Amino acid sequence: MSHWIYLSVAIITEVAGTICMKLSNGFEQTLYSVLVFVFYGFSFYLLTIALKHIDVSIAYAIWAGAGVALISVLGLVIFNETLTTMKVLSLLAIVGGVVGLNLSATISTTPGA
């Protein structure tokens, strides 16, 4: 079960790195520029640990999909980005895809399936 915790923290640190990337203003702000690499490095480290127990197709889909969804919401809240119908539909498609991949992994490991 700890591999899911590693994956969750990997997602959070990837999102933190992306926020710092925005705040770095094109790597002009030193602190945020350094934090981009710190957060992304830690995220990849944790993702690598999670991959010991989670299929790469599942882990990466969750990592990327959840990261995109979370950063989209934070973009709205922190950076006052606009919310459009297309953004909402696209995010729902991403979430649906991640759920579908998880269900396919569960179904394929169920005895007799």
N, CA, C and O atoms as CSV, one atom per row, in Angstrom:
chain,resi,resn,atom,element,x,y,z
A,1,MET,N,N,0.810,-1.197,0.000
A,1,MET,CA,C,0.000,0.000,0.000
A,1,MET,C,C,0.854,1.263,0.000
A,1,MET,O,O,0.404,2.305,-0.474
A,2,SER,N,N,2.061,1.191,0.515
A,2,SER,CA,C,2.928,2.379,0.566
A,2,SER,C,C,3.303,2.875,-0.827
A,2,SER,O,O,3.632,4.049,-0.998
A,3,HIS,N,N,3.254,1.980,-1.834
A,3,HIS,CA,C,3.586,2.420,-3.190
A,3,HIS,C,C,2.580,3.452,-3.690
A,3,HIS,O,O,2.938,4.317,-4.490
A,4,TRP,N,N,1.331,3.380,-3.237
A,4,TRP,CA,C,0.331,4.386,-3.613
A,4,TRP,C,C,0.612,5.710,-2.922
A,4,TRP,O,O,0.327,6.774,-3.472
A,5,ILE,N,N,1.171,5.650,-1.718
A,5,ILE,CA,C,1.570,6.876,-1.023
A,5,ILE,C,C,2.724,7.529,-1.764
A,5,ILE,O,O,2.735,8.744,-1.959
A,6,TYR,N,N,3.708,6.713,-2.184
A,6,TYR,CA,C,4.820,7.250,-2.975
A,6,TYR,C,C,4.311,7.913,-4.247
A,6,TYR,O,O,4.769,8.994,-4.615
A,7,LEU,N,N,3.366,7.267,-4.917
A,7,LEU,CA,C,2.816,7.830,-6.141
A,7,LEU,C,C,2.068,9.130,-5.855
A,7,LEU,O,O,2.187,10.091,-6.616
A,8,SER,N,N,1.312,9.171,-4.783
A,8,SER,CA,C,0.566,10.382,-4.420
A,8,SER,C,C,1.499,11.555,-4.130
A,8,SER,O,O,1.263,12.673,-4.589
A,9,VAL,N,N,2.549,11.295,-3.372
A,9,VAL,CA,C,3.505,12.369,-3.070
A,9,VAL,C,C,4.274,12.760,-4.330
A,9,VAL,O,O,4.637,13.925,-4.492
A,10,ALA,N,N,4.528,11.803,-5.221
A,10,ALA,CA,C,5.169,12.124,-6.498
A,10,ALA,C,C,4.303,13.083,-7.307
A,10,ALA,O,O,4.820,14.002,-7.941
A,11,ILE,N,N,3.006,12.876,-7.287
A,11,ILE,CA,C,2.078,13.768,-7.999
A,11,ILE,C,C,2.113,15.163,-7.372
A,11,ILE,O,O,2.186,16.167,-8.081
A,12,ILE,N,N,2.063,15.216,-6.061
A,12,ILE,CA,C,2.061,16.508,-5.364
A,12,ILE,C,C,3.350,17.279,-5.632
A,12,ILE,O,O,3.314,18.486,-5.870
A,13,THR,N,N,4.484,16.588,-5.595
A,13,THR,CA,C,5.752,17.283,-5.828
A,13,THR,C,C,5.919,17.680,-7.293
A,13,THR,O,O,6.563,18.686,-7.590
A,14,GLU,N,N,5.350,16.906,-8.205
A,14,GLU,CA,C,5.383,17.295,-9.623
A,14,GLU,C,C,4.567,18.557,-9.826
A,14,GLU,O,O,4.982,19.451,-10.562
A,15,VAL,N,N,3.422,18.640,-9.190
A,15,VAL,CA,C,2.577,19.832,-9.285
A,15,VAL,C,C,3.290,21.029,-8.646
A,15,VAL,O,O,3.249,22.133,-9.187
A,16,ALA,N,N,3.935,20.816,-7.513
A,16,ALA,CA,C,4.696,21.896,-6.876
A,16,ALA,C,C,5.802,22.395,-7.809
A,16,ALA,O,O,6.050,23.597,-7.903
A,17,GLY,N,N,6.460,21.462,-8.496
A,17,GLY,CA,C,7.496,21.850,-9.457
A,17,GLY,C,C,6.932,22.664,-10.605
A,17,GLY,O,O,7.567,23.611,-11.070
A,18,THR,N,N,5.751,22.303,-11.061
A,18,THR,CA,C,5.120,23.039,-12.151
A,18,THR,C,C,4.708,24.436,-11.709
A,18,THR,O,O,4.859,25.397,-12.464
A,19,ILE,N,N,4.193,24.551,-10.501
A,19,ILE,CA,C,3.851,25.874,-9.963
A,19,ILE,C,C,5.106,26.733,-9.847
A,19,ILE,O,O,5.090,27.912,-10.200
A,20,CYS,N,N,6.184,26.147,-9.357
A,20,CYS,CA,C,7.448,26.883,-9.252
A,20,CYS,C,C,7.961,27.281,-10.630
A,20,CYS,O,O,8.566,28.341,-10.788
A,21,MET,N,N,7.722,26.436,-11.624
A,21,MET,CA,C,8.139,26.770,-12.987
A,21,MET,C,C,7.447,28.058,-13.445
A,21,MET,O,O,8.076,28.937,-14.034
A,22,LYS,N,N,6.155,28.153,-13.170
A,22,LYS,CA,C,5.398,29.358,-13.516
A,22,LYS,C,C,5.924,30.558,-12.726
A,22,LYS,O,O,6.133,31.634,-13.287
A,23,LEU,N,N,6.136,30.366,-11.427
A,23,LEU,CA,C,6.599,31.452,-10.565
A,23,LEU,C,C,8.043,31.869,-10.854
A,23,LEU,O,O,8.452,32.969,-10.484
A,24,SER,N,N,8.814,31.005,-11.507
A,24,SER,CA,C,10.213,31.335,-11.810
A,24,SER,C,C,10.334,32.414,-12.878
A,24,SER,O,O,11.403,32.993,-13.070
A,25,ASN,N,N,9.219,32.681,-13.578
A,25,ASN,CA,C,9.207,33.719,-14.609
A,25,ASN,C,C,10.307,33.477,-15.648
A,25,ASN,O,O,11.140,34.343,-15.916
A,26,GLY,N,N,10.280,32.276,-16.221
A,26,GLY,CA,C,11.284,31.942,-17.238
A,26,GLY,C,C,12.676,31.758,-16.659
A,26,GLY,O,O,13.668,32.107,-17.298
A,27,PHE,N,N,12.752,31.217,-15.465
A,27,PHE,CA,C,14.000,30.986,-14.724
A,27,PHE,C,C,14.721,32.285,-14.361
A,27,PHE,O,O,15.945,32.309,-14.232
A,28,GLU,N,N,13.954,33.357,-14.201
A,28,GLU,CA,C,14.536,34.631,-13.764
A,28,GLU,C,C,14.542,34.765,-12.243
A,28,GLU,O,O,15.342,35.524,-11.696
A,29,GLN,N,N,13.661,34.037,-11.552
A,29,GLN,CA,C,13.596,34.064,-10.090
A,29,GLN,C,C,14.370,32.865,-9.545
A,29,GLN,O,O,13.937,31.722,-9.694
A,30,THR,N,N,15.498,33.123,-8.926
A,30,THR,CA,C,16.430,32.067,-8.531
A,30,THR,C,C,15.806,31.009,-7.629
A,30,THR,O,O,15.938,29.815,-7.897
A,31,LEU,N,N,15.130,31.430,-6.568
A,31,LEU,CA,C,14.574,30.459,-5.629
A,31,LEU,C,C,13.606,29.512,-6.328
A,31,LEU,O,O,13.722,28.295,-6.187
A,32,TYR,N,N,12.654,30.058,-7.079
A,32,TYR,CA,C,11.687,29.210,-7.764
A,32,TYR,C,C,12.352,28.353,-8.840
A,32,TYR,O,O,11.924,27.225,-9.084
A,33,SER,N,N,13.375,28.870,-9.470
A,33,SER,CA,C,14.100,28.097,-10.484
A,33,SER,C,C,14.766,26.877,-9.870
A,33,SER,O,O,14.719,25.788,-10.442
A,34,VAL,N,N,15.382,27.051,-8.717
A,34,VAL,CA,C,16.007,25.933,-8.011
A,34,VAL,C,C,14.951,24.938,-7.554
A,34,VAL,O,O,15.144,23.727,-7.660
A,35,LEU,N,N,13.827,25.452,-7.043
A,35,LEU,CA,C,12.767,24.572,-6.551
A,35,LEU,C,C,12.144,23.728,-7.661
A,35,LEU,O,O,11.661,22.628,-7.393
A,36,VAL,N,N,12.144,24.216,-8.894
A,36,VAL,CA,C,11.656,23.408,-10.022
A,36,VAL,C,C,12.415,22.096,-10.062
A,36,VAL,O,O,11.808,21.028,-10.141
A,37,PHE,N,N,13.731,22.167,-10.007
A,37,PHE,CA,C,14.552,20.964,-10.111
A,37,PHE,C,C,14.472,20.098,-8.861
A,37,PHE,O,O,14.515,18.870,-8.947
A,38,VAL,N,N,14.356,20.730,-7.712
A,38,VAL,CA,C,14.220,19.975,-6.458
A,38,VAL,C,C,12.922,19.172,-6.471
A,38,VAL,O,O,12.927,17.967,-6.219
A,39,PHE,N,N,11.811,19.848,-6.766
A,39,PHE,CA,C,10.518,19.167,-6.756
A,39,PHE,C,C,10.415,18.102,-7.846
A,39,PHE,O,O,9.933,16.999,-7.590
A,40,TYR,N,N,10.864,18.422,-9.058
A,40,TYR,CA,C,10.805,17.426,-10.126
A,40,TYR,C,C,11.722,16.241,-9.838
A,40,TYR,O,O,11.352,15.096,-10.097
A,41,GLY,N,N,12.905,16.505,-9.308
A,41,GLY,CA,C,13.815,15.414,-8.959
A,41,GLY,C,C,13.207,14.489,-7.922
A,41,GLY,O,O,13.284,13.266,-8.046
A,42,PHE,N,N,12.605,15.075,-6.900
A,42,PHE,CA,C,11.970,14.278,-5.857
A,42,PHE,C,C,10.771,13.520,-6.413
A,42,PHE,O,O,10.526,12.371,-6.043
A,43,SER,N,N,10.034,14.164,-7.296
A,43,SER,CA,C,8.872,13.514,-7.910
A,43,SER,C,C,9.297,12.281,-8.709
A,43,SER,O,O,8.693,11.216,-8.581
A,44,PHE,N,N,10.329,12.427,-9.529
A,44,PHE,CA,C,10.803,11.282,-10.321
A,44,PHE,C,C,11.359,10.182,-9.427
A,44,PHE,O,O,11.178,8.998,-9.711
A,45,TYR,N,N,12.031,10.567,-8.354
A,45,TYR,CA,C,12.539,9.578,-7.405
A,45,TYR,C,C,11.390,8.755,-6.810
A,45,TYR,O,O,11.450,7.526,-6.773
A,46,LEU,N,N,10.346,9.449,-6.345
A,46,LEU,CA,C,9.203,8.750,-5.746
A,46,LEU,C,C,8.439,7.932,-6.779
A,46,LEU,O,O,7.970,6.834,-6.477
A,47,LEU,N,N,8.310,8.454,-7.987
A,47,LEU,CA,C,7.649,7.696,-9.050
A,47,LEU,C,C,8.422,6.412,-9.341
A,47,LEU,O,O,7.822,5.361,-9.565
A,48,THR,N,N,9.723,6.495,-9.338
A,48,THR,CA,C,10.558,5.313,-9.574
A,48,THR,C,C,10.333,4.257,-8.495
A,48,THR,O,O,10.268,3.065,-8.796
A,49,ILE,N,N,10.216,4.686,-7.254
A,49,ILE,CA,C,9.948,3.742,-6.163
A,49,ILE,C,C,8.563,3.115,-6.338
A,49,ILE,O,O,8.396,1.909,-6.159
A,50,ALA,N,N,7.577,3.936,-6.686
A,50,ALA,CA,C,6.217,3.424,-6.887
A,50,ALA,C,C,6.173,2.397,-8.011
A,50,ALA,O,O,5.390,1.450,-7.955
A,51,LEU,N,N,7.008,2.578,-9.032
A,51,LEU,CA,C,7.014,1.667,-10.182
A,51,LEU,C,C,7.505,0.261,-9.836
A,51,LEU,O,O,7.362,-0.658,-10.643
A,52,LYS,N,N,8.075,0.086,-8.661
A,52,LYS,CA,C,8.462,-1.260,-8.232
A,52,LYS,C,C,7.242,-2.150,-8.042
A,52,LYS,O,O,7.336,-3.370,-8.174
A,53,HIS,N,N,6.081,-1.538,-7.728
A,53,HIS,CA,C,4.882,-2.309,-7.389
A,53,HIS,C,C,3.656,-1.984,-8.231
A,53,HIS,O,O,2.635,-2.663,-8.127
A,54,ILE,N,N,3.747,-0.954,-9.064
A,54,ILE,CA,C,2.617,-0.555,-9.891
A,54,ILE,C,C,3.056,-0.622,-11.354
A,54,ILE,O,O,4.149,-0.173,-11.700
A,55,ASP,N,N,2.204,-1.182,-12.208
A,55,ASP,CA,C,2.523,-1.228,-13.638
A,55,ASP,C,C,2.801,0.171,-14.149
A,55,ASP,O,O,2.129,1.126,-13.759
A,56,VAL,N,N,3.792,0.295,-15.023
A,56,VAL,CA,C,4.181,1.609,-15.533
A,56,VAL,C,C,3.025,2.298,-16.260
A,56,VAL,O,O,2.872,3.516,-16.164
A,57,SER,N,N,2.217,1.534,-16.982
A,57,SER,CA,C,1.095,2.140,-17.706
A,57,SER,C,C,0.083,2.755,-16.749
A,57,SER,O,O,-0.497,3.800,-17.043
A,58,ILE,N,N,-0.128,2.118,-15.623
A,58,ILE,CA,C,-1.071,2.619,-14.630
A,58,ILE,C,C,-0.461,3.789,-13.860
A,58,ILE,O,O,-1.079,4.846,-13.734
A,59,ALA,N,N,0.752,3.595,-13.348
A,59,ALA,CA,C,1.391,4.629,-12.526
A,59,ALA,C,C,1.593,5.921,-13.312
A,59,ALA,O,O,1.317,7.007,-12.803
A,60,TYR,N,N,2.070,5.808,-14.541
A,60,TYR,CA,C,2.333,7.017,-15.311
A,60,TYR,C,C,1.041,7.718,-15.692
A,60,TYR,O,O,0.975,8.947,-15.679
A,61,ALA,N,N,0.017,6.951,-16.031
A,61,ALA,CA,C,-1.275,7.559,-16.366
A,61,ALA,C,C,-1.839,8.315,-15.169
A,61,ALA,O,O,-2.352,9.424,-15.317
A,62,ILE,N,N,-1.747,7.725,-13.997
A,62,ILE,CA,C,-2.237,8.387,-12.789
A,62,ILE,C,C,-1.390,9.612,-12.481
A,62,ILE,O,O,-1.922,10.684,-12.192
A,63,TRP,N,N,-0.077,9.456,-12.543
A,63,TRP,CA,C,0.860,10.554,-12.247
A,63,TRP,C,C,0.605,11.727,-13.183
A,63,TRP,O,O,0.464,12.866,-12.737
A,64,ALA,N,N,0.547,11.449,-14.468
A,64,ALA,CA,C,0.356,12.514,-15.448
A,64,ALA,C,C,-1.061,13.076,-15.403
A,64,ALA,O,O,-1.249,14.292,-15.397
A,65,GLY,N,N,-2.046,12.199,-15.371
A,65,GLY,CA,C,-3.441,12.642,-15.389
A,65,GLY,C,C,-3.826,13.420,-14.153
A,65,GLY,O,O,-4.443,14.481,-14.245
A,66,ALA,N,N,-3.464,12.899,-13.000
A,66,ALA,CA,C,-3.779,13.604,-11.754
A,66,ALA,C,C,-3.010,14.912,-11.673
A,66,ALA,O,O,-3.527,15.916,-11.182
A,67,GLY,N,N,-1.776,14.899,-12.155
A,67,GLY,CA,C,-0.985,16.131,-12.174
A,67,GLY,C,C,-1.613,17.194,-13.052
A,67,GLY,O,O,-1.689,18.359,-12.663
A,68,VAL,N,N,-2.062,16.801,-14.229
A,68,VAL,CA,C,-2.717,17.750,-15.137
A,68,VAL,C,C,-3.996,18.286,-14.518
A,68,VAL,O,O,-4.248,19.490,-14.557
A,69,ALA,N,N,-4.799,17.411,-13.954
A,69,ALA,CA,C,-6.056,17.843,-13.349
A,69,ALA,C,C,-5.803,18.788,-12.174
A,69,ALA,O,O,-6.451,19.827,-12.053
A,70,LEU,N,N,-4.865,18.421,-11.320
A,70,LEU,CA,C,-4.575,19.242,-10.147
A,70,LEU,C,C,-3.985,20.594,-10.538
A,70,LEU,O,O,-4.380,21.622,-9.988
A,71,ILE,N,N,-3.054,20.605,-11.472
A,71,ILE,CA,C,-2.446,21.870,-11.875
A,71,ILE,C,C,-3.460,22.746,-12.610
A,71,ILE,O,O,-3.361,23.972,-12.565
A,72,SER,N,N,-4.419,22.142,-13.275
A,72,SER,CA,C,-5.468,22.920,-13.936
A,72,SER,C,C,-6.337,23.637,-12.912
A,72,SER,O,O,-6.672,24.810,-13.078
A,73,VAL,N,N,-6.698,22.922,-11.855
A,73,VAL,CA,C,-7.501,23.534,-10.794
A,73,VAL,C,C,-6.694,24.629,-10.091
A,73,VAL,O,O,-7.209,25.715,-9.829
A,74,LEU,N,N,-5.444,24.339,-9.792
A,74,LEU,CA,C,-4.602,25.336,-9.124
A,74,LEU,C,C,-4.335,26.537,-10.028
A,74,LEU,O,O,-4.204,27.659,-9.540
A,75,GLY,N,N,-4.254,26.312,-11.335
A,75,GLY,CA,C,-4.107,27.426,-12.272
A,75,GLY,C,C,-5.288,28.377,-12.198
A,75,GLY,O,O,-5.127,29.594,-12.285
A,76,LEU,N,N,-6.468,27.813,-12.036
A,76,LEU,CA,C,-7.667,28.638,-11.877
A,76,LEU,C,C,-7.614,29.441,-10.578
A,76,LEU,O,O,-7.928,30.631,-10.555
A,77,VAL,N,N,-7.213,28.772,-9.502
A,77,VAL,CA,C,-7.235,29.384,-8.178
A,77,VAL,C,C,-6.064,30.349,-7.971
A,77,VAL,O,O,-6.262,31.479,-7.524
A,78,ILE,N,N,-4.865,29.912,-8.291
A,78,ILE,CA,C,-3.664,30.700,-7.985
A,78,ILE,C,C,-3.376,31.751,-9.061
A,78,ILE,O,O,-3.042,32.893,-8.746
A,79,PHE,N,N,-3.506,31.361,-10.320
A,79,PHE,CA,C,-3.097,32.243,-11.418
A,79,PHE,C,C,-4.273,32.873,-12.170
A,79,PHE,O,O,-4.087,33.502,-13.211
A,80,ASN,N,N,-5.484,32.698,-11.634
A,80,ASN,CA,C,-6.689,33.278,-12.237
A,80,ASN,C,C,-6.867,32.930,-13.708
A,80,ASN,O,O,-7.292,33.769,-14.502
A,81,GLU,N,N,-6.546,31.702,-14.066
A,81,GLU,CA,C,-6.746,31.257,-15.440
A,81,GLU,C,C,-8.236,31.081,-15.705
A,81,GLU,O,O,-9.024,30.891,-14.779
A,82,THR,N,N,-8.607,31.146,-16.962
A,82,THR,CA,C,-10.021,31.045,-17.313
A,82,THR,C,C,-10.468,29.584,-17.351
A,82,THR,O,O,-9.687,28.681,-17.652
A,83,LEU,N,N,-11.731,29.384,-17.040
A,83,LEU,CA,C,-12.343,28.063,-17.106
A,83,LEU,C,C,-13.313,28.056,-18.286
A,83,LEU,O,O,-14.264,28.836,-18.330
A,84,THR,N,N,-13.056,27.169,-19.233
A,84,THR,CA,C,-13.929,27.057,-20.398
A,84,THR,C,C,-14.577,25.678,-20.413
A,84,THR,O,O,-14.134,24.752,-19.733
A,85,THR,N,N,-15.612,25.572,-21.190
A,85,THR,CA,C,-16.296,24.288,-21.340
A,85,THR,C,C,-15.331,23.239,-21.884
A,85,THR,O,O,-15.344,22.089,-21.443
A,86,MET,N,N,-14.498,23.635,-22.837
A,86,MET,CA,C,-13.542,22.692,-23.423
A,86,MET,C,C,-12.540,22.203,-22.377
A,86,MET,O,O,-12.179,21.026,-22.382
A,87,LYS,N,N,-12.087,23.077,-21.484
A,87,LYS,CA,C,-11.169,22.660,-20.422
A,87,LYS,C,C,-11.837,21.645,-19.500
A,87,LYS,O,O,-11.237,20.635,-19.132
A,88,VAL,N,N,-13.075,21.924,-19.136
A,88,VAL,CA,C,-13.803,21.016,-18.242
A,88,VAL,C,C,-13.982,19.653,-18.902
A,88,VAL,O,O,-13.729,18.623,-18.278
A,89,LEU,N,N,-14.413,19.643,-20.150
A,89,LEU,CA,C,-14.610,18.379,-20.867
A,89,LEU,C,C,-13.293,17.619,-21.029
A,89,LEU,O,O,-13.261,16.396,-20.899
A,90,SER,N,N,-12.227,18.330,-21.309
A,90,SER,CA,C,-10.919,17.693,-21.467
A,90,SER,C,C,-10.428,17.091,-20.159
A,90,SER,O,O,-9.889,15.984,-20.144
A,91,LEU,N,N,-10.612,17.817,-19.064
A,91,LEU,CA,C,-10.221,17.287,-17.757
A,91,LEU,C,C,-11.043,16.065,-17.386
A,91,LEU,O,O,-10.516,15.107,-16.822
A,92,LEU,N,N,-12.333,16.094,-17.699
A,92,LEU,CA,C,-13.175,14.927,-17.440
A,92,LEU,C,C,-12.711,13.729,-18.272
A,92,LEU,O,O,-12.750,12.593,-17.799
A,93,ALA,N,N,-12.279,13.977,-19.490
A,93,ALA,CA,C,-11.755,12.895,-20.334
A,93,ALA,C,C,-10.481,12.304,-19.733
A,93,ALA,O,O,-10.287,11.089,-19.759
A,94,ILE,N,N,-9.619,13.158,-19.196
A,94,ILE,CA,C,-8.383,12.681,-18.566
A,94,ILE,C,C,-8.716,11.827,-17.347
A,94,ILE,O,O,-8.186,10.728,-17.187
A,95,VAL,N,N,-9.584,12.333,-16.501
A,95,VAL,CA,C,-9.979,11.587,-15.300
A,95,VAL,C,C,-10.638,10.268,-15.694
A,95,VAL,O,O,-10.360,9.230,-15.094
A,96,GLY,N,N,-11.506,10.305,-16.698
A,96,GLY,CA,C,-12.143,9.079,-17.176
A,96,GLY,C,C,-11.131,8.067,-17.690
A,96,GLY,O,O,-11.274,6.867,-17.454
A,97,GLY,N,N,-10.116,8.542,-18.384
A,97,GLY,CA,C,-9.072,7.653,-18.886
A,97,GLY,C,C,-8.274,7.008,-17.769
A,97,GLY,O,O,-7.961,5.819,-17.830
A,98,VAL,N,N,-7.946,7.784,-16.754
A,98,VAL,CA,C,-7.208,7.244,-15.609
A,98,VAL,C,C,-8.057,6.201,-14.870
A,98,VAL,O,O,-7.561,5.137,-14.499
A,99,VAL,N,N,-9.329,6.518,-14.665
A,99,VAL,CA,C,-10.234,5.560,-14.016
A,99,VAL,C,C,-10.333,4.292,-14.858
A,99,VAL,O,O,-10.276,3.186,-14.321
A,100,GLY,N,N,-10.480,4.445,-16.170
A,100,GLY,CA,C,-10.559,3.285,-17.061
A,100,GLY,C,C,-9.317,2.413,-16.994
A,100,GLY,O,O,-9.422,1.187,-16.970
A,101,LEU,N,N,-8.149,3.030,-16.963
A,101,LEU,CA,C,-6.910,2.253,-16.846
A,101,LEU,C,C,-6.857,1.502,-15.523
A,101,LEU,O,O,-6.446,0.342,-15.478
A,102,ASN,N,N,-7.268,2.159,-14.458
A,102,ASN,CA,C,-7.282,1.486,-13.151
A,102,ASN,C,C,-8.259,0.320,-13.152
A,102,ASN,O,O,-7.954,-0.748,-12.622
A,103,LEU,N,N,-9.422,0.517,-13.739
A,103,LEU,CA,C,-10.392,-0.571,-13.796
A,103,LEU,C,C,-9.880,-1.720,-14.653
A,103,LEU,O,O,-10.102,-2.885,-14.323
A,104,SER,N,N,-9.203,-1.408,-15.740
A,104,SER,CA,C,-8.680,-2.473,-16.597
A,104,SER,C,C,-7.609,-3.263,-15.876
A,104,SER,O,O,-7.494,-4.472,-16.077
A,105,ALA,N,N,-6.819,-2.602,-15.034
A,105,ALA,CA,C,-5.796,-3.307,-14.255
A,105,ALA,C,C,-6.461,-4.209,-13.224
A,105,ALA,O,O,-6.013,-5.334,-13.005
A,106,THR,N,N,-7.511,-3.734,-12.598
A,106,THR,CA,C,-8.231,-4.524,-11.587
A,106,THR,C,C,-8.897,-5.735,-12.226
A,106,THR,O,O,-8.832,-6.844,-11.695
A,107,ILE,N,N,-9.530,-5.515,-13.357
A,107,ILE,CA,C,-10.230,-6.599,-14.054
A,107,ILE,C,C,-9.246,-7.656,-14.544
A,107,ILE,O,O,-9.522,-8.853,-14.454
A,108,SER,N,N,-8.087,-7.213,-15.069
A,108,SER,CA,C,-7.139,-8.176,-15.624
A,108,SER,C,C,-6.433,-8.982,-14.540
A,108,SER,O,O,-5.882,-10.045,-14.829
A,109,THR,N,N,-6.438,-8.497,-13.291
A,109,THR,CA,C,-5.800,-9.259,-12.205
A,109,THR,C,C,-6.808,-10.038,-11.378
A,109,THR,O,O,-6.435,-10.740,-10.439
A,110,THR,N,N,-8.077,-9.917,-11.720
A,110,THR,CA,C,-9.111,-10.657,-10.999
A,110,THR,C,C,-9.131,-12.104,-11.502
A,110,THR,O,O,-9.191,-12.339,-12.709
A,111,PRO,N,N,-9.082,-13.077,-10.579
A,111,PRO,CA,C,-9.109,-14.473,-11.008
A,111,PRO,C,C,-10.358,-14.785,-11.836
A,111,PRO,O,O,-11.467,-14.388,-11.479
A,112,GLY,N,N,-10.164,-15.492,-12.929
A,112,GLY,CA,C,-11.251,-15.892,-13.784
A,112,GLY,C,C,-11.649,-14.840,-14.801
A,112,GLY,O,O,-12.568,-15.063,-15.590
A,113,ALA,N,N,-10.970,-13.687,-14.801
A,113,ALA,CA,C,-11.312,-12.628,-15.761
A,113,ALA,C,C,-10.523,-12.782,-17.037
A,113,ALA,O,O,-10.679,-11.982,-17.960
